[in-house]
């Protein structure tokens, strides 16, 4: 009898936020489309290519996971969006800042051979925007990971 396996995929990323309505408005101002039927006043869902981003109250998310809510700050992870060029990275960072994000690191060449910068959403969640010349994007903008 073999052990059950865990699929190697991520379907949903949920961000715990202080104000669901304000965070939803921020992501909508980036041009991201919120599902009008899947959410409600306490949670919003955005389709992002091959996964869904959920915006949910921070305290409620901690309760649901049965963990202690910690003060906002670096949570030990970042989210990333890959772009097709350095110019696209700079344009995306500028769009995020115009929508209300805080620029954490402007676009620049980085040690691994690419180009990236970071912004924080209104709750401080860090997002990397990167051009990786070693990871091409397919027609849908999804990373084609080298075999």
Steps between C-alpha positions, in 0.01 A plus 500: 500500500655829393475821700260763369669773301457874519451662158782735399289809440368812670139590427437780749708759685315682778629831636387603847422872494387769742220631276354268235321779312809723484727215391246385242491856360883504484519179295215616276692824440785286364254388233443157656148365460317396814240225478161665545333176610757294693566747784308719742571787743746286699703345217594586142639274229715593200584257218874523431589273213532155649405589859258705706594783737268539798478812717371414849504666841829440676346409838244270333773327300704436816192361676420274204856360496497474881820703535586808702474822304839669498565869441519605134848485355711267295339157505792309353368485143444716195268472203641555153388605155733428210513740207644469148754785529672745731282782362188302590631458855545875537155571351334246730672643809389850399141378452500338844629819664239707312234264640619560857781249552821590679815454292736279704777462241513660156565278200867412471733229375533230762756240604326207328527659156156653464333831579249557779344736749250477784187678612282452808121497484310712757539225761874466443494174301812512282465435127802449277472606137775330300644436158680166498686443172535130590125438539302580185131582521238318294223668300296536821785665692567190707854390583644216295730341755808342335511122527 
